Amino acid sequence: MSAFKVPGLPDNKRKLQSQDPTQVHKSVKLQRNGDAKGRLHKPVVVEQIPDEQSQDDGAAGPDLPPADGDDDDDEAGAEDEEGRFFGAGISKDTTDVLDYLDERDEQGYKAEKIDAPWVRRFAGNFEKHISRNAELRAKFEDEPQRFLESEAALDKDILGLSILTDHAGLYGELAESGCADSLASLLAHENTDIVIDAIEIIDELTDEDVDVEQVQWDALAKRLLDADLPNLLIQNLARLNESEESSRNAVYHILGIVENFASRPAVSASLCESVPLLQWLLMRMQRKEAGSSFSQNKQYSCEVLGILLQTFEKARQSIVKMDGVDTILQLLAQYRKTDPLRNSLEEEYAENLFDCLTCLVDSDDAKADFVKAEGVELCLIMLRDSSFSKPRALRVMNHAINGYGGIECCERFADDDHGLQAIFSILQKSSDATMVEHVLGCIVSLFKALPGESPARIRLLIKCTEKKQRHIRKLVQIRRRYRQKLQQVDRSEEADVLARLDAGLYQYQTIDLILAFLVAEDDETKQSIVALLQSEDAGQSLADVKATLQEQLTDLRRGSETESLTPEDAHTADMLGTLIAFCE
């Protein structure tokens, strides 16, 4: 702790502290003419004057009315023999102080105007205080008391910047004045208390809840980044000791700064894609802690990493190169059969781990690492044995087996009888729309990826048609529900693409794609589907399934009118064309 901090006060120095009203009045002394003197006066001591009669007889109760001739002694406001006290029991000087304060309250104080000139003045003084402190520190390196006052002034300046969160229209001026550069430079200060305050203020200024226009926020953010903010933050992550509460809070605020910048990705790549930052986050997620296994910073590190992986492609690539997939799978392994405590930091931590893994396995390189690290097997165990991990593992599998890179995942998944059994059991029993959506995604990915006549594809077909096509019947029933929702949207005035997606357009199209794959397998299955559409879905037919496929093909080609189809989209277009022909 620096010497200028008051021992025993809360670490959060912007928290209002209660004040003793008597101390407020003691801060100013007024003479009888009302002139202020900037020094304290000796406190007035009010002595208790004993009542002789009450001491003699101990009588209680209200005083008797005054006897004739005693009126002069009780005249209101009269001074005693020493001229000190009035009828109210306070001195004349104190009365003058209270009268003065009342008069000031009636007149009101004129608030300081926070505008561009104020920012420029503040920036000039801020820079002077930084320079003065640096000069004194260099001159009196071994005598901290000699630069103590300058450090206190500097700390006051840092905290004073908090007011600009209510005047965010001045962020551009804050950047242009050089104040942002000065603030960032303090992250390298020798006094960690100065550093901690600077970190907290940067977190406040860049918080996404501040009502600030994008151009103003960008101006401040760019200036901070140009002042080497990413490296300074990373250096402090290594410097701060989380065993101390103030440093632990500072780490939390650094993570807050990273999250703030991630919400504005256009200007934030230099921070959010920083390899040292990503390495620290991955390390921090794994750290074992004494006392509590899941501190707030451990959970928050995982959450911030998930945000970066969702937003920045280079961040995903970097984490994959760091063997991040294997690391996260090892951290998730503890939840394969046991659940974290509900509504705890551990539960949030585990949720964030699944989010990170889901983002990663969308890339082909990560899919290969996922198979190599036995991610498929771990997810299958979770689908069978863990209530918390089950829906999350299903989501991971849906992403891992999708696309060209997911072929090996599909084969590994279908080779295990537990995999197919698990997803079709969810299809039959779950009322959770999100889980059903992931099951549909898994089934259609398996049909796309598994080679014809392969043992894995045959097992998939057998599973779909077992027990008198009960799974196909379930698909048609779900299809009917989504079709009815889409019809309601189409009849409304809000029939746009987003409204249709919310009503289940993706699920509806996915079911028709699965039905088309089954129709293409053999005539017997085709006839069963035709009958089920007629009986379970209000007279629907293969012509309706064909129309859905045609709509998907049209959307795919329309989306690539200005450029050629990617190899994967071209393959999808050929597949849709073939399936449409089978639905004739």
Disulfide bonds with the S-S distance in Angstrom:
none
